[in-house]
Amino acid sequence: MGNTQYSVATVLTLFMGGLALGSFLGGRLVDRQSSPLKMYALLEASIGIYCFLIPTLIDTAFPVFQSIYAQVGDSHRTASLYRFLVCGTILLIPTSLMGATLPVLGKFVTRDERFIGRDVGTLYAINTFGAVLGAFCSGIVLIRLFGVQAANAIAASLNIAIALFIWRFFWNQPSSTADADIKSESNKKSAMNRDDLQILLVFAGSGVCAMIYQIAWNRIFSLLLGSSIYAFSLILTTFILGLALGTAFFSRVVNRFSDLYKLFAFLQAGIGISALLAIPFFGEIPFVNRWVYQTWNYDFLTIQVFMFLVILAFLFVPTFLLGGQFPVVVKITIRRLTDLGENVGRVYSANTIGAIIGAFCAGFFLIPGIGVQESIKMAIFLNLTFAVLLIWKSPSAGSNLKIYGAPLVAVLCVMGARMVGDWDKAVISSGSFMPYRIEDLGSAEKRENKILFYQEGMHTTVTVELAVSGNVFLRVNGKTDASLALDMRTQLLSGYLPMSFHKNPKSVLVVGQGSGITLGAVEQFPKMETVDLVEISSAVLEGSRYFSPFNHNALEDPRVNLVVEDGRNHIALTPKKYDVIISEPSNPWIAGVGALFTRDFFELARNRLTPDGVFCIWVHTNMSPEGFKSIIRSYVNVFPYATLWESIVGDDYLLIGSQVPLGLLNKKVKDLLAAPSSQKDLNKIGVYNVPDLMSLMILDRDGLIEFSAEAPIHTDDNALLEFSAPKYIYKDDRSQIVRQLGSYFKINPDLLKFEGTDKELEQETLAQVASLKRSESQVAAIKRQVQIDHLLELAQSAVKQGNLVTALENYRDILKIDSEHVLTYYNLGNVLMAMKRFQAASAAYRKTLEINPHYIFGVLELAKSYFALNQAGKAVEALSGFVKKYPQEKELRFQLGLAYAFDKKVPEAIREFEQAIVLDTEYALPHFYLGLQYKGQNPAQARKSFQRFIKLSRKHDRNKELVTRAENFLNKL
C-alpha cells in the first residue's frame, strides 16, 4: 500500500467504515439474540482467528497489487481505487466484527432504561481506555520489543483469550434479557423520530469535526514536535485518552441533567471555543522547545514526558468534551431496552460515518486547499453552528438565547478569526524540535531568511527558504532535506557516483526528489534513455522548482517520467527493471522512513535491477552505532559487492552495491570532468580528477562485512530504526561511528577500472589512488571553506573599523578562491555603496542575481543602488519581476513602492505601499511613505498615515529620525 495519504486514507476509511457497518448490523442482530454475551464471545473469537490470518492474506494480495500497478499504475487515483477494493476484502470483515462488539455488549450490560446513557457510556469509556492502552503499547512497546508480526499475534491471542474466558466462566449463564424486558414499559420497538434523526445528524457532524481536528492537530504537532513514531503515538494516545475521560465523566453525570439538548449544545460550544483558544498557542511551542533544551538536559525520556504534557495541555479540554457527547446522545435517542442494540449501533455508526467524511475531507481537500489553521477554524465554525441548532431544540432555553444565538455565533467566529493571527511560517517550520537546529529558530524569529515557498500539502508541510548567504534550503515538516550548502556534496555524489559504476545505464530510478540536484546529475549522462522519478509529495515537487537554476532544470528533461507515489511501493509493484536505482530517503527517525533501510526493501530493490544493475542509498550517522551497522549488514546481506563512500565526513555516506563485482569506470569519470556542466558540478565539491573521487571511498566489501558483523539485521518486522533512531535527535554519537569506521578504512585501487588507456597513465593513476588519505579531496575543500570563512571575518572586522579598502581586498581574495560566492558579492556591493561607488555596487548586486536568481537580498540592494544612480525605472524593472515571483514578500512590495515614488508614479506607489501593509499590519515604514504620497492630494489620509507610522515606530522603538520628520509634517498639515 505504501505510505501515501491515499494509503493512509484507505486503511482509515476501511477501518472506520467497518466499525460503522459492524455496529449498525451487530446492533440489529443482537436484539434478536437471547444471549448477547455468547454473541460477544463469538465476535471476539472470530476477530482473533481472522487477525491471525491477516499476514497470510496480505501476502496473498501482493500479486494482485502488482497486477493492478502494472495495468493502471500511471493513474495514481485509479490504482488507489483498486487497492481500496482489495484492502476492503481483507479489512472489512475484522473491523465489522470489532464494530459489532459495542452494541452487543451494550445490550448485555444495560438492565434499566433509566440508566441507558450511563451504562452504555461507561462501556464505551472502558472500550476507549482500552484503545488508549492499545495505541500506546503497540506504538511504543510491543512492536519495538517483539516486532510487527508478534504484536499482531499478541493482539489476536487476547481476542481469543477473552472468548475462551467467557466460554469457561459465563457460557451457561442464564440470559439477562428476560429480566431486562420486565423493567421495560413495552416490548415494542421505538421508531426513530425526527428529533432523534436530527441529533444523530449533529453527532455525525461532530464526528466530521473530530477527525478534522485530529488530522490537523497531528499535522501541526508533527511540524512542532517532530514526525517520529513516538510523537505520533503520543498524539494518538492523548487524543483517545481525552475521549475516554470525557465519556467516563459524562456517563456518570448525564442523568443529573434535565435538558440534554442544552447539555449537548454546551459540549459543542465548548469544543469549538477550546479549540479556538488553543490556536495562537501552537505558534509558541517552538519557543517552549527552546526553553526546554536550554533549561533541561537532552534526556530522551524527559523530552517525551514534556511532549506528552504539551500535547495534553492543548488537546485535553476539546477531546474531553468530544468524548462527553456519546453518553448524552445515547441518553437522548435511546429510551427502550428492547431495541437498545440497534439504537446503540445506529448512534455509533452515525458518528463513525461522520469521522470517515471528516478524515477524507481534511486529508484530501481542506489541509491541501486552505491549510491546517483554516481547517481547524472551519471545524470550530461547525461546532458552534451545531451549538446554535441544539439551543433552538432545547425546551428550557430562553427565547432571547434562541433568537440571538445565531448572530452571537457569527460574531464569535468573525472576532475569533480576526483575533487569532496566522502562525509565523518561518517559526513553526524552523525544526525547533531538534536541539542541534535550535539556532534556526533564532533566525526565524529575527526574520533573517526569506520564505520562497510554503505549502501544506497532502502528506507534508514543505518550506523553501533563502538565507543571506545565498543558500536555498528545502524543509519537510521542519526538517531540512535539501540545500545548496553542504548537502550539495551528497546530492551531487548520489547521482554521479553510482552512474559511474555502470558501463551503459539506460534506465534509471531516482527515489525522492528533494532539491532535484541528484536527478540533474543523473541527466548529465547523455546515453541514459529514461529516468523514473518517484516522489511521494507533490508539495516537494513544487518546492524543488526553486532549485531549477542549480539542478540543470531537471524536471524539464524529456527523459524524466514523473511518478507521484511512495518509493517503496513503486519498487515493490512495478514490473520495470532498472540499470541504476538511487534512493534518497529522509532520516530514518521519521515515522515510516525506516522501512527504506530494511533488508526487505533492499531485496525489493535488487529484484528491480538488471543483472549488472547498481543500487545506491544515502545513509547518515545521526543514529546509534548499532543502527548504522545494522543498515550496512542488511545491505551487504543483499548486495554482496558493496562499497561505502564518505560524501560528508562524519555525517553522510553512500552505500553502492550490486550482484556482480563493481568497478568505478575511469573513462566515464574523466568524460564527466571534461563536460562543462558536470565538470562545474564536480568542481563545486572539490572533485577535479579521478583520484579526488576515489579519495571518498572509505570501506570496500570486506571492510563492510567485518565492520557490521555483530549488528542485527534490520527488517520490516523488527523495525529497529523506527524506535532507536528518534532517540538520536537528542543524542550525538556520530564521532563514535566515525572512529569505528576509521579502524576499517580502505581505498581499494582495484575498484578503479580502465578501458583502453595508456598503461603508463593507468599505473600513474593507480599509484595516486594507493597513496590517498581518507577523504583527501573533501579535506582540501574544507580547508578552502575555512580560508573563505577567515577572510569573511577579516572583511567584517575591517568594515566595523571603517577600513573599507581592506575589506574590499579581502572580498576580492575570496572571489579568487570561489568565483561564485554570493555572500561575498553582496557584501562587496555594500562596501562599494558605502564608498559611493554606485555603478560598481550595482554590478556586484547584479552578479548575485546571476548566480542565484532567487536572491531577494541582492535585488533589494540593487534597487537602492539604482536610486543612488537616479535610475528609478531600472529599479522598477528589477523589483517587478521579483514581486511577480514572490508577491507575499513585504520588503519587495515596499521597495517597489519606493521605486514607483521616485519614478513619479503615485498611484502605483500607493498600491505597493498598501500591499506591504496588508502583508504585515505592524510594518511601519510604508505608512510614512504613504503619507508622503498623500500629502499633496489628500491631507486627511496623509495625517492618518503619519499618525499610524509614529504609533508603530514608537511601539517597536524604531525609525526615530523619520518619526521626527513625520511629526513635522503633521504640524504643517
ZAMARGU-4260 file (C-alpha; in steps of 0.2 Angstrom, whole numbers, plus 5000, padded with zeros to 4 digits):
<rodrens>
0) 5000/5000/5000 | 5014/5012/5004 | 5015/5027/5015 | 5005/5040/5004 | 4989/5049/5010
5) 4979/5038/4999 | 4985/5023/5008 | 4983/5030/5025 | 4965/5036/5020 | 4961/5019/5013
10) 4966/5010/5029 | 4957/5023/5040 | 4941/5023/5029 | 4940/5004/5029 | 4944/5003/5047
15) 4931/5016/5052 | 4919/5010/5039 | 4920/4993/5046 | 4916/4999/5063 | 4901/5009/5057
20) 4894/4994/5047 | 4898/4982/5061 | 4890/4992/5074 | 4874/4995/5063 | 4872/4977/5058
25) 4878/4970/5075 | 4865/4981/5084 | 4851/4975/5074 | 4856/4957/5076 | 4859/4957/5095
30) 4841/4962/5098 | 4835/4946/5091 | 4848/4935/5102 | 4844/4928/5119 | 4862/4929/5125
35) 4872/4944/5120 | 4887/4938/5130 | 4888/4922/5119 | 4887/4933/5103 | 4901/4944/5110
40) 4912/4929/5114 | 4909/4923/5096 | 4914/4940/5089 | 4930/4941/5099 | 4935/4923/5094
45) 4931/4927/5076 | 4942/4943/5077 | 4956/4934/5084 | 4956/4920/5071 | 4954/4932/5057
50) 4968/4943/5063 | 4980/4928/5064 | 4976/4926/5045 | 4979/4944/5040 | 4998/4942/5037
55) 4994/4927/5025 | 4980/4937/5017 | 4991/4952/5014 | 5005/4941/5006 | 4991/4933/4995
60) 4985/4950/4990 | 5003/4956/4984 | 5002/4948/4967 | 4985/4957/4965 | 4993/4973/4969
65) 5007/4970/4957 | 4995/4967/4943 | 4985/4982/4947 | 5000/4993/4947 | 5006/4986/4931
70) 4990/4990/4922 | 4985/5006/4930 | 5000/5012/4939 | 5001/5028/4928 | 4984/5034/4936
75) 4988/5035/4954 | 4969/5038/4959 | 4963/5023/4948 | 4977/5012/4956 | 4972/5018/4973
80) 4953/5014/4970 | 4958/4996/4965 | 4969/4995/4981 | 4955/5001/4991 | 4944/4987/4984
85) 4957/4974/4988 | 4960/4980/5005 | 4942/4981/5008 | 4940/4962/5006 | 4954/4960/5019
90) 4949/4973/5032 | 4931/4975/5031 | 4927/4958/5040 | 4938/4960/5056 | 4933/4979/5058
95) 4915/4975/5056 | 4916/4962/5069 | 4925/4975/5080 | 4911/4987/5077 | 4898/4975/5082
100) 4905/4972/5099 | 4899/4989/5107 | 4881/4987/5104 | 4882/4968/5108 | 4890/4972/5125
105) 4879/4987/5127 | 4864/4976/5126 | 4871/4964/5139 | 4877/4977/5152 | 4861/4988/5152
110) 4847/4982/5163 | 4837/4998/5167 | 4830/5011/5154 | 4834/5025/5167 | 4852/5022/5166
115) 4855/5018/5147 | 4866/5033/5145 | 4876/5029/5160 | 4879/5011/5156 | 4882/5012/5138
120) 4893/5027/5140 | 4903/5018/5154 | 4905/5003/5142 | 4911/5015/5128 | 4923/5023/5140
125) 4931/5007/5146 | 4932/5002/5127 | 4941/5018/5124 | 4953/5017/5138 | 4957/5000/5131
130) 4961/5009/5114 | 4972/5021/5124 | 4982/5006/5131 | 4982/4998/5113 | 4988/5014/5105
135) 5002/5017/5117 | 5008/4998/5119 | 5008/4995/5100 | 5016/5011/5095 | 5029/5012/5108
140) 5031/4994/5117 | 5025/4979/5108 | 5032/4982/5090 | 5048/4988/5097 | 5050/4973/5109
145) 5043/4959/5098 | 5041/4965/5080 | 5025/4968/5069 | 5020/4950/5067 | 5022/4946/5085
150) 5012/4961/5090 | 4998/4956/5079 | 4998/4939/5086 | 4998/4945/5104 | 4983/4956/5100
155) 4974/4941/5091 | 4978/4930/5106 | 4970/4942/5118 | 4954/4942/5107 | 4954/4923/5108
160) 4958/4923/5126 | 4943/4934/5130 | 4932/4922/5121 | 4939/4907/5130 | 4937/4916/5147
165) 4918/4919/5143 | 4916/4901/5137 | 4924/4894/5153 | 4915/4905/5166 | 4899/4913/5158
170) 4894/4902/5144 | 4880/4893/5153 | 4874/4909/5162 | 4856/4912/5161 | 4851/4926/5149
175) 4848/4943/5157 | 4837/4949/5144 | 4821/4942/5151 | 4824/4952/5167 | 4828/4967/5157
180) 4812/4966/5147 | 4802/4966/5164 | 4809/4983/5168 | 4804/4990/5151 | 4787/4998/5149
185) 4784/4990/5132 | 4792/4976/5122 | 4788/4986/5106 | 4802/4994/5096 | 4803/5013/5097
190) 4803/5020/5080 | 4816/5034/5077 | 4808/5051/5077 | 4813/5067/5068 | 4821/5074/5084
195) 4832/5058/5085 | 4837/5059/5067 | 4842/5077/5070 | 4853/5073/5085 | 4861/5059/5075
200) 4865/5071/5061 | 4873/5083/5073 | 4883/5069/5081 | 4888/5063/5064 | 4893/5081/5060
205) 4903/5082/5076 | 4912/5066/5070 | 4917/5076/5055 | 4924/5090/5066 | 4933/5077/5077
210) 4943/5070/5063 | 4947/5087/5055 | 4954/5092/5072 | 4963/5075/5074 | 4972/5076/5057
215) 4975/5095/5058 | 4982/5094/5076 | 4993/5079/5070 | 5000/5089/5056 | 5004/5104/5067
220) 5011/5094/5081 | 5022/5084/5068 | 5029/5101/5062 | 5032/5107/5080 | 5037/5091/5090
225) 5044/5080/5076 | 5037/5066/5065 | 5044/5051/5074 | 5034/5035/5079 | 5035/5042/5097
230) 5027/5058/5093 | 5013/5050/5083 | 5009/5038/5096 | 5009/5051/5110 | 4997/5062/5099
235) 4985/5047/5096 | 4986/5041/5114 | 4982/5059/5121 | 4968/5061/5109 | 4960/5044/5113
240) 4963/5047/5132 | 4954/5064/5132 | 4939/5055/5123 | 4939/5041/5136 | 4940/5053/5151
245) 4926/5063/5144 | 4915/5048/5140 | 4918/5041/5158 | 4914/5058/5167 | 4898/5062/5157
250) 4892/5044/5158 | 4892/5047/5177 | 4883/5064/5177 | 4872/5063/5162 | 4857/5058/5172
255) 4858/5074/5183 | 4853/5085/5168 | 4835/5088/5164 | 4838/5097/5147 | 4850/5086/5137
260) 4849/5097/5122 | 4856/5111/5132 | 4870/5100/5138 | 4874/5094/5120 | 4874/5112/5115
265) 4886/5116/5129 | 4898/5102/5123 | 4898/5108/5105 | 4901/5126/5110 | 4915/5120/5122
270) 4923/5110/5109 | 4923/5125/5097 | 4929/5138/5110 | 4943/5127/5117 | 4949/5123/5100
275) 4949/5142/5095 | 4958/5147/5111 | 4972/5134/5108 | 4976/5141/5090 | 4988/5155/5094
280) 4997/5145/5107 | 5003/5132/5094 | 5014/5146/5087 | 5023/5147/5104 | 5028/5129/5105
285) 5045/5132/5096 | 5050/5144/5110 | 5044/5132/5123 | 5055/5119/5114 | 5070/5131/5115
290) 5067/5134/5134 | 5066/5115/5137 | 5083/5112/5128 | 5091/5127/5137 | 5084/5123/5154
295) 5084/5104/5155 | 5096/5091/5148 | 5093/5081/5132 | 5087/5065/5140 | 5075/5056/5129
300) 5063/5051/5142 | 5062/5068/5149 | 5058/5076/5132 | 5045/5063/5129 | 5036/5067/5145
305) 5037/5085/5141 | 5030/5082/5123 | 5015/5072/5131 | 5012/5086/5143 | 5012/5099/5129
310) 5000/5088/5119 | 4989/5085/5134 | 4988/5104/5138 | 4982/5108/5120 | 4970/5093/5117
315) 4963/5088/5134 | 4948/5100/5135 | 4942/5098/5117 | 4944/5079/5117 | 4937/5078/5134
320) 4921/5087/5128 | 4921/5077/5112 | 4921/5061/5122 | 4907/5068/5133 | 4895/5068/5118
325) 4892/5049/5117 | 4883/5046/5133 | 4872/5062/5130 | 4867/5056/5113 | 4863/5039/5119
330) 4853/5046/5133 | 4843/5057/5121 | 4840/5045/5107 | 4838/5028/5116 | 4823/5026/5128
335) 4819/5007/5127 | 4829/4991/5131 | 4820/4981/5118 | 4829/4989/5103 | 4844/4995/5113
340) 4857/4986/5102 | 4850/4993/5086 | 4850/5010/5093 | 4867/5010/5100 | 4874/5003/5084
345) 4865/5017/5075 | 4872/5031/5086 | 4890/5023/5085 | 4889/5021/5066 | 4882/5039/5064
350) 4897/5046/5072 | 4909/5035/5064 | 4902/5039/5047 | 4905/5057/5051 | 4923/5053/5056
355) 4926/5045/5039 | 4919/5060/5030 | 4930/5071/5041 | 4946/5061/5038 | 4943/5061/5019
360) 4939/5080/5018 | 4953/5085/5030 | 4966/5074/5021 | 4962/5077/5003 | 4954/5094/5002
365) 4954/5105/5017 | 4973/5105/5023 | 4980/5104/5005 | 4967/5118/5000 | 4966/5130/5014
370) 4979/5124/5026 | 4980/5117/5044 | 4975/5133/5053 | 4960/5137/5042 | 4954/5119/5043
375) 4954/5120/5062 | 4943/5136/5061 | 4931/5128/5049 | 4928/5114/5062 | 4926/5127/5075
380) 4913/5135/5065 | 4904/5119/5063 | 4904/5115/5081 | 4897/5132/5086 | 4884/5131/5072
385) 4878/5114/5080 | 4878/5123/5097 | 4865/5135/5090 | 4855/5122/5082 | 4854/5112/5098
390) 4849/5128/5108 | 4834/5130/5096 | 4829/5112/5100 | 4831/5115/5119 | 4815/5115/5129
395) 4822/5126/5143 | 4832/5138/5133 | 4825/5156/5134 | 4818/5164/5119 | 4832/5178/5119
400) 4845/5164/5118 | 4836/5156/5103 | 4834/5172/5094 | 4852/5179/5097 | 4861/5163/5097
405) 4865/5163/5078 | 4871/5181/5077 | 4881/5178/5093 | 4890/5163/5084 | 4893/5173/5069
410) 4901/5187/5079 | 4911/5175/5089 | 4918/5167/5073 | 4922/5183/5065 | 4930/5190/5080
415) 4939/5174/5084 | 4946/5173/5066 | 4952/5191/5067 | 4960/5190/5084 | 4969/5173/5080
420) 4983/5179/5069 | 4992/5167/5057 | 5006/5156/5063 | 5023/5163/5059 | 5028/5151/5045
425) 5046/5153/5047 | 5045/5150/5066 | 5034/5134/5065 | 5044/5126/5051 | 5061/5130/5059
430) 5063/5112/5066 | 5064/5118/5084 | 5061/5100/5090 | 5079/5096/5085 | 5091/5103/5098
435) 5105/5105/5086 | 5094/5116/5074 | 5088/5127/5088 | 5098/5141/5081 | 5087/5141/5066
440) 5073/5147/5077 | 5083/5162/5081 | 5085/5166/5063 | 5066/5164/5060 | 5062/5175/5075
445) 5073/5189/5068 | 5066/5186/5050 | 5084/5183/5044 | 5078/5172/5030 | 5066/5174/5016
450) 5052/5161/5013 | 5051/5157/4994 | 5038/5144/4996 | 5027/5137/5009 | 5014/5123/5006
455) 5004/5112/5017 | 5002/5098/5005 | 4993/5082/5007 | 5007/5072/5015 | 5019/5085/5022
460) 5022/5104/5025 | 5036/5110/5014 | 5045/5126/5015 | 5059/5133/5004 | 5069/5147/5012
465) 5083/5159/5006 | 5097/5164/5018 | 5108/5179/5016 | 5122/5168/5012 | 5113/5163/4996
470) 5109/5146/5002 | 5092/5139/4997 | 5085/5125/5008 | 5070/5114/5007 | 5062/5109/5023
475) 5049/5094/5025 | 5039/5095/5041 | 5053/5107/5049 | 5067/5096/5044 | 5080/5102/5031
480) 5080/5089/5017 | 5090/5098/5004 | 5100/5113/5002 | 5114/5122/4991 | 5126/5122/5006
485) 5135/5106/5012 | 5121/5095/5006 | 5127/5098/4988 | 5141/5085/4991 | 5128/5071/4995
490) 5116/5077/4982 | 5128/5078/4968 | 5138/5062/4973 | 5122/5052/4974 | 5119/5055/4956
495) 5137/5055/4948 | 5144/5041/4958 | 5133/5026/4956 | 5130/5031/4937 | 5149/5030/4935
500) 5149/5012/4941 | 5138/5006/4927 | 5145/5004/4909 | 5129/5009/4900 | 5115/5014/4911
505) 5100/5017/4900 | 5085/5015/4913 | 5087/5024/4930 | 5076/5026/4945 | 5078/5040/4957
510) 5068/5039/4973 | 5065/5055/4981 | 5066/5072/4973 | 5072/5084/4987 | 5081/5098/4978
515) 5081/5088/4961 | 5100/5090/4961 | 5103/5072/4961 | 5091/5070/4946 | 5100/5084/4937
520) 5117/5075/4940 | 5109/5058/4933 | 5103/5068/4917 | 5121/5073/4913 | 5124/5056/4906
525) 5119/5058/4888 | 5117/5039/4884 | 5104/5037/4898 | 5087/5035/4890 | 5074/5036/4903
530) 5074/5041/4922 | 5059/5037/4933 | 5057/5050/4947 | 5047/5043/4961 | 5041/5056/4974
535) 5028/5054/4987 | 5024/5073/4989 | 5018/5084/4976 | 5022/5099/4988 | 5040/5093/4987
540) 5040/5093/4968 | 5033/5111/4968 | 5046/5116/4981 | 5060/5108/4971 | 5057/5120/4956
545) 5065/5134/4966 | 5081/5124/4964 | 5079/5123/4945 | 5094/5136/4942 | 5105/5124/4951
550) 5099/5107/4945 | 5100/5109/4926 | 5081/5112/4926 | 5080/5093/4930 | 5061/5092/4929
555) 5060/5099/4911 | 5071/5085/4904 | 5060/5075/4892 | 5068/5059/4898 | 5060/5061/4915
560) 5045/5050/4919 | 5037/5058/4935 | 5028/5046/4947 | 5019/5053/4962 | 5020/5038/4973
565) 5028/5030/4988 | 5045/5025/4983 | 5045/5008/4991 | 5028/5005/4984 | 5034/5008/4967
570) 5049/4997/4968 | 5038/4983/4976 | 5025/4984/4962 | 5032/4990/4946 | 5037/4977/4933
575) 5051/4988/4926 | 5069/4984/4928 | 5082/4997/4930 | 5101/4998/4927 | 5103/5010/4942
580) 5092/5014/4957 | 5096/5029/4968 | 5087/5030/4984 | 5087/5047/4994 | 5075/5044/5008
585) 5074/5056/5023 | 5080/5052/5040 | 5075/5035/5047 | 5069/5043/5064 | 5054/5050/5054
590) 5040/5038/5055 | 5039/5026/5040 | 5055/5031/5033 | 5065/5017/5042 | 5056/5005/5030
595) 5068/5011/5016 | 5083/5005/5026 | 5077/4987/5029 | 5084/4971/5021 | 5066/4968/5014
600) 5067/4985/5005 | 5085/4981/4998 | 5078/4964/4992 | 5064/4973/4983 | 5077/4985/4975
605) 5088/4970/4970 | 5073/4962/4961 | 5070/4978/4951 | 5088/4979/4945 | 5095/4972/4929
610) 5108/4958/4931 | 5123/4971/4932 | 5112/4984/4940 | 5119/4996/4953 | 5109/5001/4969
615) 5114/5017/4979 | 5107/5023/4995 | 5111/5038/5006 | 5114/5034/5025 | 5118/5047/5038
620) 5126/5045/5055 | 5113/5053/5066 | 5109/5037/5075 | 5117/5024/5086 | 5132/5014/5080
625) 5122/4998/5081 | 5109/5006/5070 | 5121/5012/5057 | 5130/4995/5057 | 5113/4986/5055
630) 5109/4996/5039 | 5126/4991/5032 | 5124/4972/5037 | 5107/4972/5030 | 5113/4980/5014
635) 5128/4968/5012 | 5117/4954/5015 | 5108/4958/4999 | 5121/4966/4989 | 5137/4955/4991
640) 5148/4968/4980 | 5146/4984/4990 | 5156/4999/4995 | 5154/5014/5007 | 5158/5031/5002
645) 5160/5047/5013 | 5151/5061/5005 | 5151/5072/5021 | 5164/5067/5034 | 5155/5061/5049
650) 5138/5064/5043 | 5133/5057/5026 | 5138/5041/5017 | 5133/5032/5001 | 5131/5013/5000
655) 5134/5007/4982 | 5131/4989/4978 | 5127/4976/4965 | 5125/4957/4962 | 5141/4957/4952
660) 5159/4964/4955 | 5159/4983/4955 | 5171/4995/4946 | 5172/5013/4945 | 5175/5017/4927
665) 5189/5028/4925 | 5185/5034/4907 | 5167/5038/4912 | 5173/5050/4927 | 5186/5058/4915
670) 5172/5061/4902 | 5161/5069/4916 | 5176/5080/4921 | 5178/5086/4903 | 5160/5091/4900
675) 5157/5109/4906 | 5141/5106/4916 | 5146/5090/4925 | 5164/5097/4927 | 5156/5113/4936
680) 5146/5102/4947 | 5160/5091/4952 | 5172/5105/4955 | 5160/5113/4967 | 5163/5098/4979
685) 5182/5098/4976 | 5182/5084/4963 | 5195/5089/4949 | 5201/5072/4944 | 5198/5053/4946
690) 5209/5051/4962 | 5199/5065/4970 | 5183/5055/4968 | 5192/5039/4974 | 5198/5048/4990
695) 5180/5047/4995 | 5179/5028/4996 | 5180/5023/5015 | 5176/5004/5015 | 5177/4990/5002
700) 5166/4974/5003 | 5177/4965/5015 | 5178/4980/5027 | 5159/4982/5027 | 5157/4964/5031
705) 5169/4965/5046 | 5163/4982/5052 | 5145/4976/5053 | 5147/4958/5058 | 5140/4959/5075
710) 5125/4970/5071 | 5107/4964/5070 | 5098/4963/5053 | 5086/4977/5051 | 5069/4970/5044
715) 5052/4976/5041 | 5046/4966/5056 | 5058/4971/5069 | 5058/4990/5064 | 5074/4993/5074
720) 5077/5011/5067 | 5059/5016/5069 | 5062/5015/5088 | 5080/5018/5090 | 5084/5032/5078
725) 5072/5045/5086 | 5082/5045/5102 | 5097/5052/5092 | 5088/5068/5088 | 5094/5072/5106
730) 5110/5062/5107 | 5125/5063/5096 | 5136/5048/5093 | 5142/5052/5076 | 5160/5054/5082
735) 5159/5036/5089 | 5154/5030/5071 | 5167/5040/5063 | 5181/5032/5074 | 5174/5015/5071
740) 5174/5017/5053 | 5192/5023/5053 | 5198/5006/5060 | 5192/4998/5044 | 5196/5012/5032
745) 5202/5006/5015 | 5203/5014/4997 | 5204/4999/4986 | 5213/5004/4969 | 5207/4988/4961
750) 5190/4996/4961 | 5195/5008/4948 | 5193/5000/4930 | 5202/5006/4915 | 5197/5003/4897
755) 5210/5005/4883 | 5220/5018/4892 | 5239/5021/4891 | 5247/5008/4903 | 5259/5021/4910
760) 5245/5033/4914 | 5235/5019/4921 | 5249/5015/4933 | 5252/5033/4937 | 5233/5035/4942
765) 5233/5019/4952 | 5249/5025/4962 | 5240/5041/4966 | 5225/5031/4972 | 5235/5020/4983
770) 5243/5035/4991 | 5227/5044/4995 | 5222/5048/5013 | 5204/5047/5019 | 5193/5060/5010
775) 5208/5069/5004 | 5198/5079/4991 | 5185/5083/5004 | 5198/5089/5017 | 5205/5101/5004
780) 5188/5108/5000 | 5185/5110/5019 | 5202/5119/5020 | 5196/5131/5006 | 5180/5134/5015
785) 5189/5138/5031 | 5200/5150/5022 | 5185/5159/5015 | 5177/5160/5032 | 5193/5168/5039
790) 5193/5181/5025 | 5175/5185/5028 | 5178/5188/5047 | 5193/5199/5042 | 5182/5209/5030
795) 5168/5211/5043 | 5181/5217/5056 | 5188/5229/5043 | 5171/5236/5039 | 5167/5239/5058
800) 5183/5248/5059 | 5179/5259/5044 | 5193/5251/5034 | 5183/5249/5018 | 5198/5247/5006
805) 5205/5232/5017 | 5188/5224/5017 | 5187/5226/4998 | 5204/5217/4996 | 5198/5203/5007
810) 5182/5201/4997 | 5192/5200/4981 | 5203/5187/4988 | 5188/5176/4992 | 5182/5178/4974
815) 5199/5171/4969 | 5195/5155/4979 | 5176/5154/4974 | 5171/5165/4960 | 5153/5161/4963
820) 5152/5166/4982 | 5135/5175/4983 | 5138/5182/5000 | 5154/5190/4995 | 5147/5199/4980
825) 5133/5205/4991 | 5145/5211/5004 | 5156/5219/4991 | 5141/5228/4984 | 5138/5235/5002
830) 5156/5241/5004 | 5155/5249/4987 | 5139/5258/4991 | 5147/5265/5007 | 5162/5271/4996
835) 5149/5280/4985 | 5154/5269/4970 | 5136/5266/4965 | 5140/5259/4947 | 5152/5246/4954
840) 5140/5242/4968 | 5126/5239/4955 | 5137/5227/4946 | 5141/5217/4961 | 5122/5216/4966
845) 5118/5210/4948 | 5131/5197/4950 | 5122/5190/4965 | 5106/5188/4954 | 5116/5179/4940
850) 5122/5166/4952 | 5106/5164/4962 | 5091/5171/4953 | 5081/5170/4969 | 5092/5181/4979
855) 5080/5194/4986 | 5093/5202/4997 | 5103/5206/4981 | 5088/5214/4972 | 5083/5224/4987
860) 5101/5232/4987 | 5102/5233/4968 | 5086/5244/4969 | 5095/5255/4982 | 5110/5257/4970
865) 5098/5262/4956 | 5090/5275/4967 | 5108/5282/4970 | 5111/5282/4952 | 5094/5291/4948
870) 5088/5276/4938 | 5071/5273/4947 | 5065/5265/4931 | 5078/5251/4932 | 5073/5248/4950
875) 5055/5246/4945 | 5060/5234/4931 | 5071/5223/4943 | 5059/5223/4958 | 5043/5220/4947
880) 5050/5203/4942 | 5053/5198/4959 | 5036/5204/4965 | 5028/5193/4952 | 5038/5178/4959
885) 5036/5182/4977 | 5020/5193/4980 | 5020/5189/4998 | 5037/5197/5002 | 5033/5213/5010
890) 5050/5221/5008 | 5049/5219/4989 | 5032/5227/4989 | 5039/5242/5000 | 5055/5244/4989
895) 5044/5243/4973 | 5033/5257/4980 | 5048/5267/4983 | 5054/5264/4965 | 5037/5270/4959
900) 5038/5285/4970 | 5055/5290/4964 | 5048/5287/4946 | 5034/5299/4950 | 5021/5285/4948
905) 5010/5290/4963 | 4995/5278/4961 | 5007/5263/4958 | 5017/5268/4973 | 5002/5269/4984
910) 4996/5252/4978 | 5013/5244/4983 | 5014/5253/5000 | 4996/5247/5004 | 5000/5229/4999
915) 5015/5229/5010 | 5004/5235/5025 | 4992/5221/5021 | 5006/5208/5022 | 5011/5215/5039
920) 5000/5226/5048 | 5014/5230/5060 | 5026/5236/5046 | 5029/5255/5050 | 5039/5262/5035
925) 5025/5260/5021 | 5014/5271/5032 | 5027/5285/5032 | 5029/5285/5013 | 5010/5283/5010
930) 5009/5299/5020 | 5021/5307/5008 | 5011/5302/4993 | 4995/5308/5000 | 5002/5324/5007
935) 4999/5335/4992 | 4982/5327/4987 | 4974/5320/5002 | 4979/5329/5018 | 4967/5319/5029
940) 4973/5302/5023 | 4991/5309/5024 | 4988/5313/5043 | 4981/5296/5046 | 4996/5288/5038
945) 5009/5298/5048 | 5000/5295/5064 | 5000/5276/5061 | 5018/5277/5057 | 5023/5286/5073
950) 5012/5274/5083 | 5020/5258/5076 | 5038/5266/5076 | 5036/5270/5095 | 5029/5253/5099
955) 5044/5244/5091 | 5056/5258/5096 | 5062/5261/5078 | 5064/5275/5064 | 5067/5289/5076
960) 5073/5301/5063 | 5058/5298/5052 | 5047/5300/5067 | 5053/5317/5069 | 5050/5321/5051
965) 5033/5314/5052 | 5029/5325/5067 | 5035/5340/5057 | 5024/5335/5043 | 5009/5333/5054
970) 5012/5350/5062 | 5011/5358/5044 | 4995/5348/5038
</rodrens>
